[in-house]
Amino acid sequence: MLAATEKIRLYRQMLLIRRIEERVAESYGEQKIGGFTHLYIGQEAVGVGCLSVLNADDYVMSTYRDHGHFLARGGDPKKFMAELFGRRDGICKGKGGSMHLADAEHYFFGGTGIVGGNIPIAAGLGFACHYREDDRVVMCFFGDGATNQGVFHEGLNFAKLWNLPVIFVCENNFYGIGTGVSSSSSLSDVYKKAQGYGMPGYRVNGMDVLEVRQTAEEVVRLVRGGAGPALIEARCYRYQGHSMTDPGRYRARAEEELWRKRDPLPRLAKHLLDEGHVSSERLDELDREIEELCEEAVRYAEASPEPELSALTEDMYVNRYPSDPHA
């Protein structure tokens, strides 16, 4: 039975992601954020639920839709916003931007702008765990579009061949940019693709953080225990377009309205109220706390200086090892 304090923590994390992404959308419209920006709004339950069951030194790989994963992994909201603003105090000194967040302190090995490009890297990290004979696991997130890329099949094949401790998490929001999954994949039940590589596949309701967490907890336990890799398909829905420049007109209004009724935040809020874990006043208080945190993040980003011109030639090569020899 999950403790009430943990359920509230999950709600707070999802609320933080939702509210700060709303501020990202505003800042993008004000031209304070450049480049491609992909929002995670609607999918918060997947990242929060999955990442809540990892150890602090487990590895995480993300996609270009990486904001939610970064924050759910414990990333600093202020450094997050400064990064999107392209400022020197960003988590990557303003050089990574929205699609390439990385946080070595939290073993978050970052997002990638290449569809499926993180999958073979995750397999490589899994091989490192196998080689060192430690008990770490790797959790790799990607979208449904990545499952038709060659590296998806190569990555899963390699991971199973070596029985590596990798959990592949497909956030199936049913659209690869504007193309429906049923129009691009001959097998739209993504979790069944695991069968081709002799690994277990799981399908969860990605709009229910408690269900996601329960499944992820069991999968992580098995993988960490030596059972080999696994694939989780979390069916979810992004409420925004593919990116900030996408109006999303390829989706029917009725479809959007149906999925908005399944919003993971009100769903968990109702559960917390019904179970007597919180009062409506406490939920309002949490919302105010998060709003202030988001305001602080924006102020921090705006106050952070622009990188100097000399920063263009910095960090081109790695010439030192991190303090953790296993990082």
C-alpha positions as semicolon CSV with decimal commas, in nm:
position;residue;x (nm);y (nm);z (nm)
1;M;0,000;0,000;0,000
2;L;0,147;0,332;-0,107
3;A;0,175;0,584;0,176
4;A;-0,029;0,904;0,159
5;T;0,288;1,114;0,179
6;E;0,422;0,946;-0,135
7;K;0,098;0,999;-0,324
8;I;0,108;1,368;-0,233
9;R;0,470;1,384;-0,348
10;L;0,370;1,235;-0,683
11;Y;0,093;1,492;-0,717
12;R;0,330;1,776;-0,633
13;Q;0,580;1,659;-0,895
14;M;0,314;1,638;-1,165
15;L;0,181;1,979;-1,067
16;L;0,530;2,129;-1,087
17;I;0,581;1,991;-1,438
18;R;0,238;2,113;-1,553
19;R;0,273;2,464;-1,414
20;I;0,632;2,524;-1,519
21;E;0,555;2,401;-1,871
22;E;0,269;2,649;-1,886
23;R;0,525;2,917;-1,805
24;V;0,752;2,777;-2,074
25;A;0,470;2,816;-2,328
26;E;0,418;3,178;-2,218
27;S;0,789;3,255;-2,234
28;Y;0,817;3,096;-2,577
29;G;0,533;3,317;-2,700
30;E;0,722;3,616;-2,561
31;Q;1,027;3,504;-2,764
32;K;1,236;3,451;-2,451
33;I;1,296;3,088;-2,555
34;G;1,439;2,995;-2,893
35;G;1,471;2,675;-3,089
36;F;1,234;2,380;-3,090
37;T;1,038;2,327;-2,769
38;H;0,825;2,019;-2,703
39;L;0,591;2,026;-2,404
40;Y;0,516;1,730;-2,181
41;I;0,171;1,855;-2,071
42;G;-0,068;1,560;-2,038
43;Q;0,203;1,295;-2,004
44;E;0,322;1,383;-1,653
45;A;0,200;1,060;-1,494
46;V;0,438;0,850;-1,704
47;G;0,764;1,019;-1,615
48;V;0,670;1,084;-1,253
49;G;0,537;0,734;-1,194
50;C;0,827;0,553;-1,358
51;L;1,108;0,764;-1,215
52;S;0,967;0,753;-0,862
53;V;1,078;0,390;-0,822
54;L;1,441;0,430;-0,930
55;N;1,744;0,454;-0,705
56;A;1,936;0,781;-0,699
57;D;2,224;0,634;-0,903
58;D;2,019;0,456;-1,171
59;Y;2,060;0,593;-1,523
60;V;1,790;0,779;-1,717
61;M;1,775;0,857;-2,089
62;S;1,518;1,091;-2,239
63;T;1,393;1,228;-2,571
64;Y;1,349;1,578;-2,711
65;R;1,034;1,592;-2,492
66;D;1,257;1,585;-2,185
67;H;1,132;1,861;-1,953
68;G;0,913;1,632;-1,743
69;H;1,178;1,365;-1,707
70;F;1,440;1,619;-1,601
71;L;1,217;1,767;-1,332
72;A;1,082;1,432;-1,213
73;R;1,439;1,312;-1,173
74;G;1,506;1,595;-0,931
75;G;1,643;1,860;-1,164
76;D;1,653;2,221;-1,042
77;P;1,357;2,421;-1,185
78;K;1,563;2,742;-1,182
79;K;1,850;2,591;-1,378
80;F;1,594;2,429;-1,607
81;M;1,434;2,760;-1,695
82;A;1,769;2,935;-1,733
83;E;1,874;2,665;-1,977
84;L;1,567;2,719;-2,192
85;F;1,639;3,092;-2,185
86;G;1,990;3,014;-2,314
87;R;2,156;3,164;-2,008
88;R;2,491;3,093;-1,847
89;D;2,336;2,958;-1,524
90;G;2,136;2,693;-1,709
91;I;2,193;2,328;-1,627
92;C;2,403;2,299;-1,946
93;K;2,528;2,659;-1,941
94;G;2,266;2,755;-2,197
95;K;2,410;2,526;-2,464
96;G;2,165;2,237;-2,449
97;G;1,835;2,416;-2,465
98;S;1,498;2,246;-2,452
99;M;1,586;1,924;-2,634
100;H;1,924;1,847;-2,479
101;L;1,888;1,880;-2,105
102;A;2,137;1,676;-1,904
103;D;2,210;1,650;-1,533
104;A;2,504;1,430;-1,433
105;E;2,437;1,487;-1,063
106;H;2,108;1,301;-1,096
107;Y;2,239;1,047;-1,351
108;F;2,010;1,202;-1,610
109;F;2,202;1,144;-1,931
110;G;1,985;1,380;-2,123
111;G;1,749;1,431;-2,406
112;T;1,823;1,391;-2,773
113;G;1,684;1,550;-3,085
114;I;1,717;1,225;-3,282
115;V;1,409;1,003;-3,275
116;G;1,515;0,679;-3,106
117;G;1,875;0,800;-3,081
118;N;1,880;0,742;-2,706
119;I;1,791;0,372;-2,730
120;P;2,134;0,232;-2,828
121;I;2,296;0,466;-2,575
122;A;2,071;0,320;-2,306
123;A;2,178;-0,029;-2,416
124;G;2,539;0,085;-2,384
125;L;2,478;0,212;-2,032
126;G;2,313;-0,120;-1,953
127;F;2,622;-0,298;-2,083
128;A;2,837;-0,083;-1,852
129;C;2,623;-0,196;-1,556
130;H;2,660;-0,555;-1,671
131;Y;3,036;-0,520;-1,714
132;R;3,083;-0,366;-1,369
133;E;2,847;-0,620;-1,213
134;D;2,664;-0,351;-1,017
135;D;2,292;-0,343;-0,939
136;R;2,201;-0,033;-1,135
137;V;1,928;-0,022;-1,396
138;V;1,876;0,204;-1,696
139;M;1,541;0,360;-1,780
140;C;1,502;0,484;-2,136
141;F;1,203;0,691;-2,252
142;F;1,092;0,734;-2,614
143;G;0,778;0,792;-2,816
144;D;0,573;0,557;-3,033
145;G;0,741;0,692;-3,347
146;A;1,077;0,559;-3,227
147;T;0,952;0,200;-3,233
148;N;0,969;0,200;-3,614
149;Q;1,331;0,315;-3,619
150;G;1,610;0,066;-3,681
151;V;1,785;0,158;-3,357
152;F;1,480;0,047;-3,158
153;H;1,515;-0,307;-3,289
154;E;1,893;-0,303;-3,263
155;G;1,880;-0,169;-2,909
156;L;1,625;-0,421;-2,784
157;N;1,803;-0,707;-2,957
158;F;2,139;-0,613;-2,806
159;A;1,988;-0,562;-2,460
160;K;1,826;-0,905;-2,460
161;L;2,127;-1,076;-2,616
162;W;2,339;-0,964;-2,320
163;N;2,048;-0,974;-2,071
164;L;2,110;-0,612;-1,978
165;P;1,929;-0,422;-1,699
166;V;1,741;-0,180;-1,925
167;I;1,377;-0,075;-1,893
168;F;1,250;0,064;-2,224
169;V;0,953;0,296;-2,169
170;C;0,745;0,389;-2,473
171;E;0,528;0,694;-2,409
172;N;0,263;0,616;-2,668
173;N;0,071;0,939;-2,720
174;F;-0,061;0,798;-3,050
175;Y;0,105;1,055;-3,276
176;G;0,449;1,080;-3,433
177;I;0,433;1,455;-3,497
178;G;0,101;1,450;-3,689
179;T;0,090;1,088;-3,805
180;G;-0,129;0,848;-3,608
181;V;0,041;0,534;-3,478
182;S;-0,207;0,311;-3,664
183;S;-0,099;0,477;-3,990
184;S;0,271;0,428;-3,932
185;S;0,304;0,097;-3,748
186;S;0,178;-0,241;-3,863
187;L;0,155;-0,339;-3,494
188;S;0,009;-0,053;-3,292
189;D;0,020;-0,250;-2,965
190;V;0,375;-0,142;-2,887
191;Y;0,420;-0,364;-2,582
192;K;0,377;-0,672;-2,803
193;K;0,691;-0,579;-2,996
194;A;0,890;-0,700;-2,695
195;Q;0,793;-1,057;-2,782
196;G;1,016;-1,048;-3,091
197;Y;1,316;-1,017;-2,864
198;G;1,217;-1,260;-2,593
199;M;1,155;-0,995;-2,331
200;P;0,836;-0,917;-2,138
201;G;0,611;-0,633;-2,248
202;Y;0,371;-0,440;-2,026
203;R;0,092;-0,197;-2,112
204;V;-0,022;0,061;-1,857
205;N;-0,265;0,349;-1,843
206;G;-0,024;0,641;-1,875
207;M;-0,288;0,882;-1,743
208;D;-0,293;0,713;-1,400
209;V;0,026;0,779;-1,205
210;L;-0,053;0,517;-0,941
211;E;-0,096;0,244;-1,202
212;V;0,221;0,354;-1,377
213;R;0,416;0,348;-1,053
214;Q;0,285;0,006;-0,951
215;T;0,385;-0,152;-1,283
216;A;0,720;0,029;-1,297
217;E;0,803;-0,081;-0,943
218;E;0,747;-0,446;-1,033
219;V;0,943;-0,419;-1,359
220;V;1,237;-0,245;-1,191
221;R;1,245;-0,513;-0,921
222;L;1,262;-0,790;-1,182
223;V;1,519;-0,617;-1,403
224;R;1,741;-0,521;-1,110
225;G;1,720;-0,880;-0,992
226;G;1,874;-1,011;-1,314
227;A;1,567;-1,093;-1,524
228;G;1,698;-0,894;-1,821
229;P;1,541;-0,605;-2,013
230;A;1,171;-0,520;-2,037
231;L;0,945;-0,292;-2,238
232;I;0,667;-0,078;-2,090
233;E;0,409;0,086;-2,315
234;A;0,240;0,374;-2,133
235;R;-0,062;0,495;-2,328
236;C;-0,098;0,868;-2,275
237;Y;-0,186;1,188;-2,457
238;R;-0,008;1,517;-2,514
239;Y;-0,247;1,808;-2,484
240;Q;-0,035;2,042;-2,692
241;G;0,087;2,000;-3,048
242;H;0,405;1,812;-3,128
243;S;0,605;2,128;-3,064
244;M;0,527;2,490;-2,989
245;T;0,498;2,557;-3,362
246;D;0,240;2,281;-3,418
247;P;-0,129;2,380;-3,386
248;G;-0,229;2,012;-3,375
249;R;-0,518;2,045;-3,619
250;Y;-0,485;1,683;-3,728
251;R;-0,664;1,569;-3,411
252;A;-1,040;1,564;-3,376
253;R;-1,192;1,792;-3,114
254;A;-1,392;1,504;-2,966
255;E;-1,073;1,302;-2,922
256;E;-0,901;1,586;-2,738
257;E;-1,201;1,639;-2,511
258;L;-1,213;1,268;-2,428
259;W;-0,848;1,260;-2,321
260;R;-0,877;1,582;-2,123
261;K;-1,136;1,406;-1,908
262;R;-0,859;1,158;-1,824
263;D;-0,616;1,427;-1,711
264;P;-0,374;1,268;-1,460
265;L;-0,369;1,567;-1,221
266;P;-0,743;1,596;-1,143
267;R;-0,754;1,217;-1,135
268;L;-0,497;1,195;-0,855
269;A;-0,638;1,502;-0,679
270;K;-0,979;1,334;-0,662
271;H;-0,819;1,017;-0,523
272;L;-0,636;1,215;-0,256
273;L;-0,958;1,391;-0,154
274;D;-1,172;1,075;-0,160
275;E;-0,920;0,886;0,053
276;G;-0,894;1,170;0,302
277;H;-0,522;1,220;0,237
278;V;-0,559;1,595;0,181
279;S;-0,816;1,870;0,206
280;S;-0,916;2,098;-0,079
281;E;-0,742;2,378;0,112
282;R;-0,415;2,183;0,110
283;L;-0,443;2,130;-0,266
284;D;-0,493;2,503;-0,313
285;E;-0,191;2,567;-0,092
286;L;0,018;2,329;-0,303
287;D;-0,089;2,510;-0,616
288;R;0,021;2,844;-0,469
289;E;0,355;2,695;-0,362
290;I;0,419;2,564;-0,711
291;E;0,314;2,890;-0,875
292;E;0,566;3,079;-0,663
293;L;0,836;2,825;-0,743
294;C;0,768;2,875;-1,114
295;E;0,779;3,253;-1,076
296;E;1,111;3,220;-0,897
297;A;1,246;3,005;-1,180
298;V;1,150;3,267;-1,438
299;R;1,307;3,547;-1,231
300;Y;1,624;3,342;-1,196
301;A;1,639;3,280;-1,570
302;E;1,583;3,644;-1,657
303;A;1,853;3,755;-1,412
304;S;2,108;3,504;-1,539
305;P;2,365;3,654;-1,777
306;E;2,404;3,562;-2,141
307;P;2,701;3,332;-2,211
308;E;3,021;3,507;-2,318
309;L;3,136;3,464;-2,677
310;S;3,429;3,257;-2,548
311;A;3,180;2,995;-2,425
312;L;3,147;2,874;-2,786
313;T;3,482;2,698;-2,760
314;E;3,445;2,572;-2,403
315;D;3,347;2,216;-2,309
316;M;3,442;2,082;-2,649
317;Y;3,634;1,791;-2,499
318;V;3,611;1,607;-2,170
319;N;3,947;1,608;-1,996
320;R;3,854;1,502;-1,646
321;Y;3,650;1,229;-1,482
322;P;3,357;1,296;-1,248
323;S;3,405;1,230;-0,877
324;D;3,201;0,909;-0,905
325;P;3,418;0,646;-1,082
326;H;3,105;0,461;-1,191
327;A;2,935;0,762;-1,352
